[in-house]
Amino acid sequence: MSLLRIRNLSVDFATASGQFRAVDGVDVTLEKGELLAIVGESGSGKSVSMLAVMGLLPWTATITADEMSFEGRDLTKITPRERRSIIGKDMAMIFQEPMSSLNPCFTVGFQIKEALRIHMGMDRATRNNRAVELFDQVGIPDAASRLNTFPHQMSGGMNQRVMIAMAIACNPKLLIADEPTTALDVTIQAQILDLLIRLRDEQDMGLVLITHDMGVVAETAERVSVQYAGQKVEEQPVKDLFRHPYHPYTSALLSALPERATSKILPTIPGVVPGQFDRPQGCLFSPRCQFADEKCAQTPPVPCGPEQGRALCHHVDAIEAGEMA
Protein backbone atom coordinates (compact mmCIF):
# COMPACT_ATOMS: atom_id res chain seq x y z
CA MET A 1 0.00 0.00 0.00
CA SER A 2 1.42 3.36 -1.06
CA LEU A 3 1.82 6.12 1.48
CA LEU A 4 0.25 8.68 -0.88
CA ARG A 5 -1.68 7.87 -4.03
CA ILE A 6 -3.33 10.46 -6.27
CA ARG A 7 -5.05 9.78 -9.57
CA ASN A 8 -6.35 12.36 -12.05
CA LEU A 9 -6.25 15.32 -9.65
CA SER A 10 -7.64 18.57 -11.04
CA VAL A 11 -8.06 21.92 -9.31
CA ASP A 12 -10.20 24.73 -10.73
CA PHE A 13 -10.41 28.24 -9.31
CA ALA A 14 -13.48 30.43 -9.70
CA THR A 15 -12.53 33.87 -11.03
CA ALA A 16 -14.52 36.91 -12.11
CA SER A 17 -14.09 35.83 -15.73
CA GLY A 18 -14.78 32.13 -15.30
CA GLN A 19 -13.02 28.94 -14.19
CA PHE A 20 -9.23 28.62 -14.31
CA ARG A 21 -7.68 25.14 -14.21
CA ALA A 22 -4.49 25.32 -12.14
CA VAL A 23 -3.94 21.55 -11.90
CA ASP A 24 -4.98 19.29 -14.75
CA GLY A 25 -5.12 15.50 -14.36
CA VAL A 26 -2.03 15.01 -12.17
CA ASP A 27 -1.03 11.58 -10.80
CA VAL A 28 1.29 11.15 -7.79
CA THR A 29 2.46 7.99 -6.05
CA LEU A 30 4.78 8.06 -3.03
CA GLU A 31 6.01 5.10 -1.01
CA LYS A 32 7.17 5.13 2.61
CA GLY A 33 10.72 6.43 2.90
CA GLU A 34 10.78 7.72 -0.69
CA LEU A 35 11.89 11.19 -1.79
CA LEU A 36 9.96 12.57 -4.76
CA ALA A 37 10.93 15.93 -6.29
CA ILE A 38 8.36 18.00 -8.19
CA VAL A 39 9.93 20.57 -10.51
CA GLY A 40 8.72 23.17 -12.98
CA GLU A 41 8.36 26.90 -13.52
CA SER A 42 6.22 29.16 -11.35
CA GLY A 43 2.61 28.66 -12.40
CA SER A 44 2.99 24.96 -13.14
CA GLY A 45 0.70 23.87 -10.29
CA LYS A 46 3.31 22.27 -8.04
CA SER A 47 2.26 23.94 -4.80
CA VAL A 48 -1.47 23.94 -5.62
CA SER A 49 -1.53 20.18 -6.15
CA MET A 50 0.06 19.56 -2.75
CA LEU A 51 -2.12 22.15 -0.99
CA ALA A 52 -5.10 20.26 -2.41
CA VAL A 53 -3.82 17.10 -0.72
CA MET A 54 -3.45 18.99 2.56
CA GLY A 55 -6.95 20.49 2.25
CA LEU A 56 -5.58 24.01 2.51
CA LEU A 57 -6.97 25.62 -0.65
CA PRO A 58 -9.52 28.47 -0.40
CA TRP A 59 -13.26 28.05 -0.97
CA THR A 60 -12.87 29.31 -4.54
CA ALA A 61 -11.09 26.05 -5.45
CA THR A 62 -12.94 23.01 -6.80
CA ILE A 63 -10.97 19.78 -6.31
CA THR A 64 -11.74 16.61 -8.24
CA ALA A 65 -9.82 13.33 -8.27
CA ASP A 66 -10.44 9.70 -9.15
CA GLU A 67 -8.42 8.80 -6.07
CA MET A 68 -6.65 10.76 -3.33
CA SER A 69 -5.60 8.50 -0.48
CA PHE A 70 -3.11 8.59 2.39
CA GLU A 71 -2.12 5.20 3.83
CA GLY A 72 -5.18 3.77 2.06
CA ARG A 73 -7.48 6.36 3.65
CA ASP A 74 -9.67 8.31 1.23
CA LEU A 75 -8.91 12.01 1.79
CA THR A 76 -11.93 13.09 -0.27
CA LYS A 77 -14.39 11.46 2.13
CA ILE A 78 -12.99 12.13 5.60
CA THR A 79 -14.72 14.63 7.89
CA PRO A 80 -13.13 17.98 8.81
CA ARG A 81 -12.51 16.60 12.32
CA GLU A 82 -10.69 13.56 10.91
CA ARG A 83 -8.65 15.79 8.61
CA ARG A 84 -7.56 17.98 11.53
CA SER A 85 -6.27 14.89 13.34
CA ILE A 86 -4.07 14.02 10.34
CA ILE A 87 -2.85 17.41 9.10
CA GLY A 88 0.04 18.67 11.20
CA LYS A 89 0.69 15.25 12.69
CA ASP A 90 0.85 12.47 10.10
CA MET A 91 0.97 14.91 7.14
CA ALA A 92 2.91 18.15 7.42
CA MET A 93 4.02 20.89 5.04
CA ILE A 94 6.83 23.42 4.98
CA PHE A 95 5.38 26.48 3.31
CA GLN A 96 7.26 28.65 0.84
CA GLU A 97 6.52 32.02 2.48
CA PRO A 98 7.17 31.82 6.25
CA MET A 99 6.23 35.46 6.91
CA SER A 100 2.73 34.87 5.56
CA SER A 101 2.38 31.45 7.19
CA LEU A 102 3.40 32.26 10.77
CA ASN A 103 0.92 34.09 12.98
CA PRO A 104 2.37 37.55 13.76
CA CYS A 105 0.36 37.79 17.00
CA PHE A 106 2.01 34.86 18.76
CA THR A 107 5.59 33.99 19.59
CA VAL A 108 7.24 31.31 17.49
CA GLY A 109 7.58 29.18 20.61
CA PHE A 110 3.84 29.31 21.28
CA GLN A 111 3.08 28.29 17.71
CA ILE A 112 5.38 25.27 17.70
CA LYS A 113 4.27 24.14 21.16
CA GLU A 114 0.60 24.41 20.21
CA ALA A 115 1.02 21.56 17.70
CA LEU A 116 2.81 19.48 20.33
CA ARG A 117 -0.03 20.06 22.80
CA ILE A 118 -2.85 19.25 20.37
CA HIS A 119 -1.34 16.34 18.46
CA MET A 120 1.12 14.80 20.95
CA GLY A 121 -0.61 15.59 24.26
CA MET A 122 2.64 16.77 25.88
CA ASP A 123 2.67 18.65 29.17
CA ARG A 124 4.16 22.14 29.40
CA ALA A 125 7.69 21.15 30.42
CA THR A 126 7.92 18.38 27.81
CA ARG A 127 6.62 20.74 25.12
CA ASN A 128 9.23 23.34 26.00
CA ASN A 129 12.08 20.81 25.96
CA ARG A 130 10.92 19.41 22.61
CA ALA A 131 10.66 22.92 21.11
CA VAL A 132 14.23 23.75 22.18
CA GLU A 133 15.40 20.43 20.72
CA LEU A 134 13.68 21.19 17.40
CA PHE A 135 15.17 24.69 17.19
CA ASP A 136 18.61 23.21 17.82
CA GLN A 137 18.00 20.64 15.06
CA VAL A 138 17.25 23.29 12.44
CA GLY A 139 20.19 25.48 13.42
CA ILE A 140 18.50 28.29 15.36
CA PRO A 141 21.09 29.67 17.82
CA ASP A 142 20.22 30.38 21.46
CA ALA A 143 17.13 28.23 21.03
CA ALA A 144 15.63 28.62 24.52
CA SER A 145 15.43 32.41 24.33
CA ARG A 146 14.33 32.42 20.68
CA LEU A 147 11.11 30.67 21.68
CA ASN A 148 9.89 33.99 23.09
CA THR A 149 10.40 36.04 19.93
CA PHE A 150 7.73 37.06 17.41
CA PRO A 151 8.08 36.33 13.68
CA HIS A 152 8.74 40.00 12.82
CA GLN A 153 11.72 39.99 15.19
CA MET A 154 13.48 37.27 13.18
CA SER A 155 14.99 37.26 9.69
CA GLY A 156 13.35 35.48 6.77
CA GLY A 157 15.87 32.67 6.98
CA MET A 158 15.23 32.19 10.70
CA ASN A 159 11.48 32.12 10.14
CA GLN A 160 12.00 29.51 7.45
CA ARG A 161 13.82 27.36 9.99
CA VAL A 162 10.94 27.87 12.44
CA MET A 163 8.55 26.60 9.75
CA ILE A 164 10.71 23.52 9.23
CA ALA A 165 10.84 22.87 12.98
CA MET A 166 7.03 23.12 13.18
CA ALA A 167 6.60 20.73 10.26
CA ILE A 168 8.81 17.99 11.74
CA ALA A 169 7.66 18.51 15.35
CA CYS A 170 5.23 15.58 15.41
CA ASN A 171 7.38 13.16 13.41
CA PRO A 172 5.09 13.10 10.33
CA LYS A 173 4.78 10.11 8.02
CA LEU A 174 4.56 12.45 5.02
CA LEU A 175 6.38 15.76 4.74
CA ILE A 176 5.76 18.15 1.84
CA ALA A 177 8.56 20.70 1.54
CA ASP A 178 7.66 23.65 -0.70
CA GLU A 179 10.94 25.40 -1.57
CA PRO A 180 12.24 24.76 1.98
CA THR A 181 15.61 26.46 1.44
CA THR A 182 14.53 29.54 -0.56
CA ALA A 183 15.51 32.18 2.00
CA LEU A 184 18.64 30.43 3.28
CA ASP A 185 22.27 30.81 2.29
CA VAL A 186 24.07 27.93 0.59
CA THR A 187 25.68 26.53 3.77
CA ILE A 188 22.39 26.47 5.68
CA GLN A 189 20.61 25.03 2.62
CA ALA A 190 22.91 22.02 2.74
CA GLN A 191 22.35 21.61 6.50
CA ILE A 192 18.56 21.75 6.15
CA LEU A 193 18.51 19.28 3.26
CA ASP A 194 20.79 16.94 5.21
CA LEU A 195 18.39 17.24 8.18
CA LEU A 196 15.34 16.41 6.06
CA ILE A 197 17.07 13.43 4.46
CA ARG A 198 18.27 12.18 7.86
CA LEU A 199 14.73 12.44 9.27
CA ARG A 200 13.45 10.60 6.21
CA ASP A 201 15.94 7.80 6.81
CA GLU A 202 15.39 7.59 10.58
CA GLN A 203 11.58 7.71 10.50
CA ASP A 204 10.92 6.04 7.13
CA MET A 205 9.12 9.28 6.24
CA GLY A 206 7.83 10.01 2.75
CA LEU A 207 9.18 13.32 1.47
CA VAL A 208 7.84 15.45 -1.40
CA LEU A 209 10.29 18.21 -2.35
CA ILE A 210 8.91 21.07 -4.47
CA THR A 211 11.78 23.04 -5.93
CA HIS A 212 13.18 25.03 -8.85
CA ASP A 213 16.75 24.00 -8.05
CA MET A 214 17.79 21.13 -10.30
CA GLY A 215 21.06 20.88 -8.39
CA VAL A 216 19.12 20.06 -5.22
CA VAL A 217 17.10 17.52 -7.18
CA ALA A 218 20.23 15.82 -8.51
CA GLU A 219 21.76 15.58 -5.02
CA THR A 220 18.71 14.47 -3.01
CA ALA A 221 15.79 13.04 -5.00
CA GLU A 222 15.16 9.45 -6.05
CA ARG A 223 12.37 10.19 -8.51
CA VAL A 224 11.44 13.40 -10.35
CA SER A 225 8.04 14.57 -11.56
CA VAL A 226 8.11 17.48 -14.04
CA GLN A 227 5.02 19.71 -14.19
CA TYR A 228 4.08 22.31 -16.76
CA ALA A 229 0.94 24.50 -16.81
CA GLY A 230 -0.79 22.22 -14.31
CA GLN A 231 0.04 18.95 -16.08
CA LYS A 232 2.62 16.30 -15.30
CA VAL A 233 4.69 16.08 -18.48
CA GLU A 234 7.33 13.55 -17.39
CA GLU A 235 8.38 11.35 -14.48
CA GLN A 236 11.57 9.33 -14.15
CA PRO A 237 14.17 8.17 -11.61
CA VAL A 238 16.51 11.11 -11.09
CA LYS A 239 19.58 9.60 -12.79
CA ASP A 240 17.56 8.55 -15.83
CA LEU A 241 15.95 11.98 -16.12
CA PHE A 242 19.28 13.82 -16.12
CA ARG A 243 20.81 11.27 -18.49
CA HIS A 244 17.93 10.99 -20.94
CA PRO A 245 14.95 13.39 -20.67
CA TYR A 246 12.10 12.55 -23.05
CA HIS A 247 9.86 15.62 -22.97
CA PRO A 248 11.11 18.79 -24.77
CA TYR A 249 10.28 20.88 -21.69
CA THR A 250 12.44 18.71 -19.44
CA SER A 251 15.26 18.91 -21.97
CA ALA A 252 14.96 22.70 -22.07
CA LEU A 253 15.06 22.94 -18.28
CA LEU A 254 18.22 20.84 -18.08
CA SER A 255 19.86 22.73 -20.97
CA ALA A 256 19.48 25.95 -19.00
CA LEU A 257 21.67 24.66 -16.16
CA PRO A 258 24.99 26.59 -16.06
CA GLU A 259 27.03 23.39 -15.76
CA ARG A 260 25.49 22.11 -19.01
CA ALA A 261 25.92 25.31 -20.99
CA THR A 262 27.99 24.97 -24.14
CA SER A 263 28.34 28.72 -24.73
CA LYS A 264 28.74 31.88 -22.65
CA ILE A 265 25.03 32.66 -23.07
CA LEU A 266 22.66 30.34 -21.19
CA PRO A 267 19.83 28.83 -23.28
CA THR A 268 16.35 30.06 -22.38
CA ILE A 269 12.81 28.86 -23.02
CA PRO A 270 10.94 31.54 -25.01
CA GLY A 271 7.51 32.72 -23.90
CA VAL A 272 5.69 32.14 -20.63
CA VAL A 273 3.52 29.47 -19.01
CA PRO A 274 -0.03 29.82 -20.44
CA GLY A 275 -2.64 31.39 -18.19
CA GLN A 276 -6.42 31.40 -18.17
CA PHE A 277 -6.97 33.03 -21.55
CA ASP A 278 -4.07 31.78 -23.68
CA ARG A 279 -4.14 28.01 -23.12
CA PRO A 280 -3.52 26.19 -26.40
CA GLN A 281 -6.10 23.75 -27.72
CA GLY A 282 -3.54 20.96 -28.03
CA CYS A 283 -0.24 20.50 -26.20
CA LEU A 284 0.16 23.23 -23.59
CA PHE A 285 3.90 23.49 -24.31
CA SER A 286 3.46 23.79 -28.09
CA PRO A 287 3.79 27.64 -28.32
CA ARG A 288 7.26 27.38 -26.74
CA CYS A 289 8.45 24.09 -28.23
CA GLN A 290 10.96 23.92 -31.07
CA PHE A 291 9.48 20.59 -32.24
CA ALA A 292 5.81 21.69 -32.30
CA ASP A 293 3.76 21.18 -35.47
CA GLU A 294 0.08 21.48 -36.40
CA LYS A 295 -0.81 18.26 -34.59
CA CYS A 296 0.74 19.62 -31.38
CA ALA A 297 -1.27 22.83 -31.67
CA GLN A 298 -4.60 21.07 -32.26
CA THR A 299 -4.53 17.71 -30.43
CA PRO A 300 -3.79 17.14 -26.72
CA PRO A 301 -1.09 14.45 -26.32
CA VAL A 302 -1.48 11.32 -24.21
CA PRO A 303 1.25 10.04 -21.87
CA CYS A 304 3.81 7.59 -23.22
CA GLY A 305 4.68 4.41 -21.38
CA PRO A 306 6.90 4.25 -18.28
CA GLU A 307 9.90 3.25 -20.41
CA GLN A 308 9.70 6.76 -21.94
CA GLY A 309 9.11 8.59 -18.68
CA ARG A 310 5.35 8.87 -19.29
CA ALA A 311 6.25 11.92 -21.36
CA LEU A 312 3.23 13.95 -22.49
CA CYS A 313 4.39 14.52 -26.06
CA HIS A 314 3.36 13.48 -29.59
CA HIS A 315 6.92 13.23 -30.91
CA VAL A 316 8.89 11.34 -28.24
CA ASP A 317 9.83 8.53 -30.63
CA ALA A 318 10.90 10.90 -33.40
CA ILE A 319 12.90 13.14 -31.05
CA GLU A 320 14.58 10.10 -29.47
CA ALA A 321 15.50 8.75 -32.89
CA GLY A 322 16.95 12.11 -33.91
CA GLU A 323 14.42 12.59 -36.68
CA MET A 324 13.43 16.07 -35.42
CA ALA A 325 15.87 18.95 -34.93
C-alpha positions as CSV (number, residue, x, y, z in Angstrom):
1,M,0.0,0.0,0.0
2,S,1.4,3.4,-1.1
3,L,1.8,6.1,1.5
4,L,0.3,8.7,-0.9
5,R,-1.7,7.9,-4.0
6,I,-3.3,10.5,-6.3
7,R,-5.0,9.8,-9.6
8,N,-6.4,12.4,-12.0
9,L,-6.2,15.3,-9.7
10,S,-7.6,18.6,-11.0
11,V,-8.1,21.9,-9.3
12,D,-10.2,24.7,-10.7
13,F,-10.4,28.2,-9.3
14,A,-13.5,30.4,-9.7
15,T,-12.5,33.9,-11.0
16,A,-14.5,36.9,-12.1
17,S,-14.1,35.8,-15.7
18,G,-14.8,32.1,-15.3
19,Q,-13.0,28.9,-14.2
20,F,-9.2,28.6,-14.3
21,R,-7.7,25.1,-14.2
22,A,-4.5,25.3,-12.1
23,V,-3.9,21.5,-11.9
24,D,-5.0,19.3,-14.7
25,G,-5.1,15.5,-14.4
26,V,-2.0,15.0,-12.2
27,D,-1.0,11.6,-10.8
28,V,1.3,11.1,-7.8
29,T,2.5,8.0,-6.0
30,L,4.8,8.1,-3.0
31,E,6.0,5.1,-1.0
32,K,7.2,5.1,2.6
33,G,10.7,6.4,2.9
34,E,10.8,7.7,-0.7
35,L,11.9,11.2,-1.8
36,L,10.0,12.6,-4.8
37,A,10.9,15.9,-6.3
38,I,8.4,18.0,-8.2
39,V,9.9,20.6,-10.5
40,G,8.7,23.2,-13.0
41,E,8.4,26.9,-13.5
42,S,6.2,29.2,-11.4
43,G,2.6,28.7,-12.4
44,S,3.0,25.0,-13.1
45,G,0.7,23.9,-10.3
46,K,3.3,22.3,-8.0
47,S,2.3,23.9,-4.8
48,V,-1.5,23.9,-5.6
49,S,-1.5,20.2,-6.1
50,M,0.1,19.6,-2.7
51,L,-2.1,22.2,-1.0
52,A,-5.1,20.3,-2.4
53,V,-3.8,17.1,-0.7
54,M,-3.5,19.0,2.6
55,G,-7.0,20.5,2.3
56,L,-5.6,24.0,2.5
57,L,-7.0,25.6,-0.6
58,P,-9.5,28.5,-0.4
59,W,-13.3,28.0,-1.0
60,T,-12.9,29.3,-4.5
61,A,-11.1,26.0,-5.5
62,T,-12.9,23.0,-6.8
63,I,-11.0,19.8,-6.3
64,T,-11.7,16.6,-8.2
65,A,-9.8,13.3,-8.3
66,D,-10.4,9.7,-9.1
67,E,-8.4,8.8,-6.1
68,M,-6.7,10.8,-3.3
69,S,-5.6,8.5,-0.5
70,F,-3.1,8.6,2.4
71,E,-2.1,5.2,3.8
72,G,-5.2,3.8,2.1
73,R,-7.5,6.4,3.7
74,D,-9.7,8.3,1.2
75,L,-8.9,12.0,1.8
76,T,-11.9,13.1,-0.3
77,K,-14.4,11.5,2.1
78,I,-13.0,12.1,5.6
79,T,-14.7,14.6,7.9
80,P,-13.1,18.0,8.8
81,R,-12.5,16.6,12.3
82,E,-10.7,13.6,10.9
83,R,-8.7,15.8,8.6
84,R,-7.6,18.0,11.5
85,S,-6.3,14.9,13.3
86,I,-4.1,14.0,10.3
87,I,-2.9,17.4,9.1
88,G,0.0,18.7,11.2
89,K,0.7,15.2,12.7
90,D,0.9,12.5,10.1
91,M,1.0,14.9,7.1
92,A,2.9,18.2,7.4
93,M,4.0,20.9,5.0
94,I,6.8,23.4,5.0
95,F,5.4,26.5,3.3
96,Q,7.3,28.7,0.8
97,E,6.5,32.0,2.5
98,P,7.2,31.8,6.2
99,M,6.2,35.5,6.9
100,S,2.7,34.9,5.6
101,S,2.4,31.4,7.2
102,L,3.4,32.3,10.8
103,N,0.9,34.1,13.0
104,P,2.4,37.5,13.8
105,C,0.4,37.8,17.0
106,F,2.0,34.9,18.8
107,T,5.6,34.0,19.6
108,V,7.2,31.3,17.5
109,G,7.6,29.2,20.6
110,F,3.8,29.3,21.3
111,Q,3.1,28.3,17.7
112,I,5.4,25.3,17.7
113,K,4.3,24.1,21.2
114,E,0.6,24.4,20.2
115,A,1.0,21.6,17.7
116,L,2.8,19.5,20.3
117,R,0.0,20.1,22.8
118,I,-2.9,19.2,20.4
119,H,-1.3,16.3,18.5
120,M,1.1,14.8,20.9
121,G,-0.6,15.6,24.3
122,M,2.6,16.8,25.9
123,D,2.7,18.7,29.2
124,R,4.2,22.1,29.4
125,A,7.7,21.2,30.4
126,T,7.9,18.4,27.8
127,R,6.6,20.7,25.1
128,N,9.2,23.3,26.0
129,N,12.1,20.8,26.0
130,R,10.9,19.4,22.6
131,A,10.7,22.9,21.1
132,V,14.2,23.7,22.2
133,E,15.4,20.4,20.7
134,L,13.7,21.2,17.4
135,F,15.2,24.7,17.2
136,D,18.6,23.2,17.8
137,Q,18.0,20.6,15.1
138,V,17.3,23.3,12.4
139,G,20.2,25.5,13.4
140,I,18.5,28.3,15.4
141,P,21.1,29.7,17.8
142,D,20.2,30.4,21.5
143,A,17.1,28.2,21.0
144,A,15.6,28.6,24.5
145,S,15.4,32.4,24.3
146,R,14.3,32.4,20.7
147,L,11.1,30.7,21.7
148,N,9.9,34.0,23.1
149,T,10.4,36.0,19.9
150,F,7.7,37.1,17.4
151,P,8.1,36.3,13.7
152,H,8.7,40.0,12.8
153,Q,11.7,40.0,15.2
154,M,13.5,37.3,13.2
155,S,15.0,37.3,9.7
156,G,13.3,35.5,6.8
157,G,15.9,32.7,7.0
158,M,15.2,32.2,10.7
159,N,11.5,32.1,10.1
160,Q,12.0,29.5,7.5
161,R,13.8,27.4,10.0
162,V,10.9,27.9,12.4
163,M,8.5,26.6,9.8
164,I,10.7,23.5,9.2
165,A,10.8,22.9,13.0
166,M,7.0,23.1,13.2
167,A,6.6,20.7,10.3
168,I,8.8,18.0,11.7
169,A,7.7,18.5,15.3
170,C,5.2,15.6,15.4
171,N,7.4,13.2,13.4
172,P,5.1,13.1,10.3
173,K,4.8,10.1,8.0
174,L,4.6,12.5,5.0
175,L,6.4,15.8,4.7
176,I,5.8,18.1,1.8
177,A,8.6,20.7,1.5
178,D,7.7,23.7,-0.7
179,E,10.9,25.4,-1.6
180,P,12.2,24.8,2.0
181,T,15.6,26.5,1.4
182,T,14.5,29.5,-0.6
183,A,15.5,32.2,2.0
184,L,18.6,30.4,3.3
185,D,22.3,30.8,2.3
186,V,24.1,27.9,0.6
187,T,25.7,26.5,3.8
188,I,22.4,26.5,5.7
189,Q,20.6,25.0,2.6
190,A,22.9,22.0,2.7
191,Q,22.4,21.6,6.5
192,I,18.6,21.8,6.2
193,L,18.5,19.3,3.3
194,D,20.8,16.9,5.2
195,L,18.4,17.2,8.2
196,L,15.3,16.4,6.1
197,I,17.1,13.4,4.5
198,R,18.3,12.2,7.9
199,L,14.7,12.4,9.3
200,R,13.5,10.6,6.2
201,D,15.9,7.8,6.8
202,E,15.4,7.6,10.6
203,Q,11.6,7.7,10.5
204,D,10.9,6.0,7.1
205,M,9.1,9.3,6.2
206,G,7.8,10.0,2.8
207,L,9.2,13.3,1.5
208,V,7.8,15.4,-1.4
209,L,10.3,18.2,-2.4
210,I,8.9,21.1,-4.5
211,T,11.8,23.0,-5.9
212,H,13.2,25.0,-8.8
213,D,16.7,24.0,-8.0
214,M,17.8,21.1,-10.3
215,G,21.1,20.9,-8.4
216,V,19.1,20.1,-5.2
217,V,17.1,17.5,-7.2
218,A,20.2,15.8,-8.5
219,E,21.8,15.6,-5.0
220,T,18.7,14.5,-3.0
221,A,15.8,13.0,-5.0
222,E,15.2,9.5,-6.1
223,R,12.4,10.2,-8.5
224,V,11.4,13.4,-10.3
225,S,8.0,14.6,-11.6
226,V,8.1,17.5,-14.0
227,Q,5.0,19.7,-14.2
228,Y,4.1,22.3,-16.8
229,A,0.9,24.5,-16.8
230,G,-0.8,22.2,-14.3
231,Q,0.0,19.0,-16.1
232,K,2.6,16.3,-15.3
233,V,4.7,16.1,-18.5
234,E,7.3,13.5,-17.4
235,E,8.4,11.4,-14.5
236,Q,11.6,9.3,-14.2
237,P,14.2,8.2,-11.6
238,V,16.5,11.1,-11.1
239,K,19.6,9.6,-12.8
240,D,17.6,8.6,-15.8
241,L,15.9,12.0,-16.1
242,F,19.3,13.8,-16.1
243,R,20.8,11.3,-18.5
244,H,17.9,11.0,-20.9
245,P,14.9,13.4,-20.7
246,Y,12.1,12.5,-23.1
247,H,9.9,15.6,-23.0
248,P,11.1,18.8,-24.8
249,Y,10.3,20.9,-21.7
250,T,12.4,18.7,-19.4
251,S,15.3,18.9,-22.0
252,A,15.0,22.7,-22.1
253,L,15.1,22.9,-18.3
254,L,18.2,20.8,-18.1
255,S,19.9,22.7,-21.0
256,A,19.5,26.0,-19.0
257,L,21.7,24.7,-16.2
258,P,25.0,26.6,-16.1
259,E,27.0,23.4,-15.8
260,R,25.5,22.1,-19.0
261,A,25.9,25.3,-21.0
262,T,28.0,25.0,-24.1
263,S,28.3,28.7,-24.7
264,K,28.7,31.9,-22.7
265,I,25.0,32.7,-23.1
266,L,22.7,30.3,-21.2
267,P,19.8,28.8,-23.3
268,T,16.4,30.1,-22.4
269,I,12.8,28.9,-23.0
270,P,10.9,31.5,-25.0
271,G,7.5,32.7,-23.9
272,V,5.7,32.1,-20.6
273,V,3.5,29.5,-19.0
274,P,0.0,29.8,-20.4
275,G,-2.6,31.4,-18.2
276,Q,-6.4,31.4,-18.2
277,F,-7.0,33.0,-21.5
278,D,-4.1,31.8,-23.7
279,R,-4.1,28.0,-23.1
280,P,-3.5,26.2,-26.4
281,Q,-6.1,23.7,-27.7
282,G,-3.5,21.0,-28.0
283,C,-0.2,20.5,-26.2
284,L,0.2,23.2,-23.6
285,F,3.9,23.5,-24.3
286,S,3.5,23.8,-28.1
287,P,3.8,27.6,-28.3
288,R,7.3,27.4,-26.7
289,C,8.4,24.1,-28.2
290,Q,11.0,23.9,-31.1
291,F,9.5,20.6,-32.2
292,A,5.8,21.7,-32.3
293,D,3.8,21.2,-35.5
294,E,0.1,21.5,-36.4
295,K,-0.8,18.3,-34.6
296,C,0.7,19.6,-31.4
297,A,-1.3,22.8,-31.7
298,Q,-4.6,21.1,-32.3
299,T,-4.5,17.7,-30.4
300,P,-3.8,17.1,-26.7
301,P,-1.1,14.5,-26.3
302,V,-1.5,11.3,-24.2
303,P,1.2,10.0,-21.9
304,C,3.8,7.6,-23.2
305,G,4.7,4.4,-21.4
306,P,6.9,4.2,-18.3
307,E,9.9,3.3,-20.4
308,Q,9.7,6.8,-21.9
309,G,9.1,8.6,-18.7
310,R,5.3,8.9,-19.3
311,A,6.2,11.9,-21.4
312,L,3.2,13.9,-22.5
313,C,4.4,14.5,-26.1
314,H,3.4,13.5,-29.6
315,H,6.9,13.2,-30.9
316,V,8.9,11.3,-28.2
317,D,9.8,8.5,-30.6
318,A,10.9,10.9,-33.4
319,I,12.9,13.1,-31.1
320,E,14.6,10.1,-29.5
321,A,15.5,8.8,-32.9
322,G,17.0,12.1,-33.9
323,E,14.4,12.6,-36.7
324,M,13.4,16.1,-35.4
325,A,15.9,19.0,-34.9
